[in-house]
């Protein structure tokens, strides 16, 4: 039976279930499980007193609802009676706020009180003041139970000056893995926050299309500024990651973040990979916008945008619970190769189309034009946790996958196929017999195209969290950038 606990108490319940499921059958024996997490502190930049923007440790944020101030702590205590079943009523989650510091108040003002935080989140209790000694677990109610203190590898467990009888056993072996697994499947509140982040980011993308189409923006820096300002004006102060705003050939660099160049004078396109956060939860959306040419894509740009949309549509057809993400990735190479054969960029003299595709795939050539993965988990982190429990693949076409587990209901994934014209990536294949090199030279100015949406895996398929009103195809984008249809 699914838990009906309020947010974020529900997350503690999900974590305990994951923790008990690890290390079977040992984990099923009776024991008191005591979890300790320490929140982030305010850090200063290098050798200075210049404070960096505060960012809460994400696992702590997941369990505390994202409202705890710096220097907080959190404990979860659960006396497990043994077996598979979990008694949710016996799980106690306590948030520990720091003592009020007079000097801190002088500079930063009064921090939120326990009662103020309690109006925003639901946990067992919220306390003021703590230390590592004070949070050392007291004896369990059932004195016969051993206590296991679970802590993260980068966090020291609470300590005691004098060891107690039946002293707790500290371990960092299971907590991080349990957190990663529990965070994969998003809860109702998390999904609503991600929908809001997608709505705001999509509005910023469409607004940017309008501005570029009017010729009101002439450089990458101004484009990024307009995107961020749109989000901030609507309540999102933080971008989920460094925005990628790349014009022309710069779009061929996957994580181009310089964003400081004027737009090319000749018609090309602008790739914008950007998304804001809403209450700590990320969006991650990519669209391309024509530059010049009266707001319309050039022939080559339009062909590549259409091809990448076809790749994304093909991925959508496979996405549902239990789908294998590696199969989706390999399909992207298949669709790209067929598209390049149709455009004449790839040439194989003999064989059926399927045979030609397999020859090119075996050569690794397609990885020069589609070098990354089809997508990743999304949540509190843009590249969210839990996707690589067994590590990365060594297969050249799969090595950049950040998700190598079957899809499950509640996962939120990005679907972001792309096609790039990067001369450095292409260098190993500069003598390839499968490439029409003369024709390829005419596409280099395109730089790169990536189309990215955020999908929630549902019981029967998926829900696209990226609104359908955000233009994606050539025709949809041009309806915004060139509304009159004039070139």
N, C-alpha and C positions, 0 to 999 in steps of 0.2 A: 504494500500500500504506500502511495506517495506521501511524503511529508506535507503537512499543511502549516508548518511553522511559519511565522512572519519573517520578513527580511530584516537583518541578514542572519538571524538565528538558524534559518533553514540551511545556510551554508555550513554551519558547524555540524549539523546532523549529517549532511552529505559527506563531509570530511571524515567523521567518525566511521561511517559505513565503509568508506574506501580504506581507511586505516585498518579496520578489523579484517577486511578481505585480503589484505597483504600478508605474506608469510604464513599462510595456512600450513598445517593445522595449529601451529603454535599460537597464532593470534586469536584463535577461538577459545582458548582457555580463560577462566576467570582472572581478571586483572583490573586495576584502576589505571586508565590511560589519562595522562596529564600532559596537555599541550601548552607550550610556552612560545609566544612570538613577541618580538620586540619591534616596535615601529621605527620608522626612519627618524633621524635627527636633522636639524638644520645644519647644512655644511657651508663652508666658506671656500672661496676660490683660491687655490694654491696658497701662497704666502701673503694672505691679506685678510681683512675682516669684512670683505665684500660678500654678503650672503648670497648663495645660489638659490634659485626658486625651489621651494620645498616640493618634493614629490614622495608620496608615501610608498613604502615597499608594497608591491602589488598583492602578495599573499595576505599581508596584514589588512590591506584595503578590502580584499574580498571577504574576509571574516568580520570586519568591523563596520562595513557599510560606507567606507570612504570618508568619514567625517571626523576621525580622530586627529587631534593636533600632534605636532612633533613630540617625541620623547614619550609616547604612550606605549602600553603593553597590553597583551591579551592572553588570557588563559582559558582553556577548556578542560573540564574535569568530567570523566565518565567512568563509573564503576560497572564494568562489564561482568554480567553474571555467567557468561560463557555461551558458546554456540553461535549460530548464524544470526539470530534475531538481535535487533538493537532496540533498547528501551529509550526512546527519545526524551521521555519525561525526566530521565536521570542525567541528561547532558546539561552541564552548567557552563555557560559562556560569560566571562566577565571581562569588561573593558576597564583598563586602569589608566587614568589620566595622570599627568605629572602634577606635582605640587605647583601652586602658583608662585612664580619667581618675581620678586619686586622689580628687579632690574629689567626683566623681560617685559613686564607690564608698562614700565616707563617708556620703552621704545616701541612696543608693538600693541599695547592696549591689553585689556582683559581677555583671557582665552575663554572659550565656551565652557559653561558649567556642566556638570553631569546631568542636571535636569534639562538643560537646553539640548544637549546631544540626545538624551532619552526621548525627546519629542520627534526625532528624525529616524531613529533606528530602534530595533527591538533586540535586546540581549537579556541575559538573566539578571545582570546588575552592572552598574557603572560606578566606579570608585575613584576617589581623588587621592593621589599619592601612592608611590610604590618604590621598591628597590629589589635587587636580585635576592637579597636575603628574605624580604617580606613575602615574596612570591614563591619561595621554596614550598612545595606542597605539604600541607599538614597530613597526618595519618588519615587514611580513608575511613569512611564510616564503618565499613567491614574491615576490621583490623587484620583479618586473615589474608587479605588481598595484597599482592605485591603491587607497587606503583612503578609505572614506566613513564619517564619524562621524555616526551617527544619534542625535539627542537630542530631548527633548520641548521644545515651545515655551517652557515656563516653567522650563527647566533649562539652565544654561550648560554648554557642552561642556568636556571636559578640555582643559587648555592646556599649552603647552610654551614655555619661555623662548626657545629657539632653534628655528626651523622646520627640519624635516628635508628632505632631498632627497625628491622625490615626496610632498610634504606632504599629510596627510589633508585632506579637504574636509568641513567640518561642514555639516549640514543638519537642519532640524526639519520638513521638508516632508512626510515619509512615515511617520515612526514612530508618531505618535498615531493616524493613520487605520488603520495596520496593527494596532496594539494593539486598537483598537475592533472591528475585524472579527474578529480572532483570539479575543477574549474572548466573542463572541456565542455560539459553539458550545461548550457545556460538556463538559468531560472527565469521566471516570468518578469521580475523586476529588471534583471539584466537585459532581457530582450527589449523591453520598453525603452531603456536608456540607449541601446544601440540603434533602435529605430529613430529616436530623436537625433542622435548624432548623424545618422544617414540623411535625415530630412534637412538638417542645417547645411551639411556639406554639399548635398545635391543642389540646394538653392544657391550656394556660393559658386558651384561649377557652372550653373546655367547663367548666373549673373555675369560671370567672367566671359562666357560665350557672347553675350550681348555686347559687352564692352569692347572685346577684340573685334567683333564683327563691325562695330561702328568706327573702328580705327581710333578709339579713345585711349588705347594702351599701345605703347611703342616698345616696351622692353620687359624682360622677365621679372625684374625686381618689382616693377609697378603691378604686374599681374599677380605676383604673390601677395603684395600688400593689399590689393583689393579683395583677394580671397580671404585672407586672415581678418580683415576689417569687417567683412560681411558676417563672419562667424561671431566675432566679438560683439558686434552690435546686437546680436540675438542671444547673448548670454553664454557663449562658449569662449572662454579665455585661453584655452590651450589647444594646440594642434596635436594630433595623435602621433605625429612623426615629422621629421623635417620635410617640408614640401618639395616636390620635384616639379619645377616649372621650366621646361626645356624646349627651346625653339630650334627648328631645323635639325642639323646634324647632332646637336647636343642631346636630342631625344634618343639617340642611339646608345647613350650611357645610362644604364639601368637606374642607378641611384645618383643622378646628377642633381646636386643641391646648391651649386654656386648661385644660380638664379640671378645673374648680374650682367647679362649680355643684352644688347639691343636686338630687336627682331631683325632677321635677315631682310634685305631689301627686295629679294626675289620671293615669289609666292612659295610657301611651304606650310608647315603646321606647327602648332604648339601643343606639346604633351603636358598635361597637368595631372599629377598624381598627388592628391592632397585630401586630408580629412581631419575634421575636428574631433575632440572628445566631448562627451556629455556626461558629467558627473563620473569621471574617470574611465568611461567606456569609449572605445575607439570606433571610428569609421575609417574606411580605406577605399577610396574611389578614384578611378582614373578615366579621363576622357581626353579627346584630341579636338583641337579647334583650328580651322583654316586661318592662315595668315596671308593677307593680301588677296589678290585674284577676286576682288569684289565680294569677299565673304564666302566663296565657294572653294571646295577642294580641287586641286589640280587632278589631272587624269591619274597620275601615279599614286598620289596621296589617297584618292578615292578608292582605287583598287586595293590598296593595302588595308585601309580602314574596313572595307567590305569583307576582306579575307579574315581579319581578326574578329569581326562580328560573327562570321561563320564559325570560327573556332570556338567562340564563346557559346554560340547556340548549340554546337555539337556537345560541348561539355554539359550544358544544362540537361540534355536528354539522358545523361548517365547518372545524374546526381540524385541520390535517394539513400535511405538507410542501408547499410551493408555494402554500398558501392566501394570499389577499390580505387583509391586516389591515384595509384600508379597507372591503372588502366586509363583514367582520365588524362593523365599526363602524356601517355604514349599516343592517345587519340589526337592530342593537339599537334604532335609532330606529323601524324598521318594527314590531318586536314591541311596543315601548312604546306606539306610536300605536294599534295594534289593541287592546291591553289597555285603554287609556283610552276608546276607543270602546265597548268592551264594558261598562265600568263606568259609562258615561254622562258621564264627565268631558270628553270631546271630543264635539262634535256637529257633523255636516255634513249639511245637509238632503237633498241629492240625490246620486245616483251610487252605483256599486257600492262595496263595501268597499275594493277596490284603488284606485279613483278617489279615495275619501275620504282614504285614507292618503297618496296622492301630493299632494293639495291641502295637507294639514297639513304634510307634509315640506317642500314648497316654501315654505311660510310661515315656516319656521324655528321654529315654536311648540314642537316637541318638545325643542329645545335648552334651553328654560327649565326643563324637568323632568329632562333628562338632558344636562347641560352638558359632561361630561368625556369621556375616551376609554375604550375598552373594556379597555385594559390596556397593559402595557409589558414590556420585557425586564427580567429579574431576575437578579442574580448577586452580585458583590462590592458593587455599588451597588444600592439599592432600585430606582431608575430607572436600569437598567444601560445601558452605552454601546453605540453602534453602530446604534441604531434609526433615526436621522435623517440618513443620508448626504447627502440632497438637501434637508434642511431641512423645515420645517413646511408643511402645506397651507394654502391661503387659503380653502378651502371652509368655511362656517360649521359644518357638521356634522362636519368632519374636523380642524379647526384645532388641537385639543389632542392629537391622536395623537402618541405618542412612538415609534411603530414604523411605518415606512413602507417596509419591504422584505418580500418574500415570506418566509413561515416556512420554516425549515430544520431538519432533524434536529439535535438538540442545543441548540436555543434553549430557554430557560425563560421563559415569559411568564405574567403575571397575567391573569386573566379576571375583570373586576370591573364588570359593569353596575350601574347604580343608578337611583334615581328620587327626586327631591327636591322639597320644597315650600318654596321660598325666595322670599319676596315681592319681594326686590330683583331676583332673576333674572327673575321673572315680570312685573315692572313694564312692560317694553316691550309686553307682550301683554295688558295689563289691560282693553283694549277689544276683544279678539279675539272675533269672531263664532263661532269654533269651540270656545269654552270654555263649559261650564255653570258659571257663576261661583258660583251658589248652592250647588251640590253641591261644588265645589272647596273652598269655605270649610270644609266639614266634615272635610277631610283635612289642613288646615294643621298640626294638632297632631302629625301623624306625624313631621314634620321631614324625614327622609330614610332611605332604605334602600339599602344597598350589600352585595352578596354577592361575595366574592373568594376565588378559589383560585389555586394556582400549578401550571402545567402544563409538563411536559417534552415537547417535540415529538419523536416517535419516527419510525421508518421508515414506519409505516403510519397513524399518527394521533398519539396523545398518551398520556402517563401522568400522572395527577393526583398530584402530590407531596403535596397536602393530604390527609390520611387520610380515608377514607370514613366513619370512625366520628365525625368531627366533625359535629354536627348542622347542617343547612342550611335545610331546609324548615320550614314552620310546624309540621307534625306532629312532626318530629324535635326541634326546639327545645323545644316544649311538653312532650315526653316527659321532658326534663331539668328544665325550670323548673317544671313542674306534674305530677310523676310519678304522683300519685294520680288526676289527671284532674278534680279538683274545682275549681270556679271560686270 
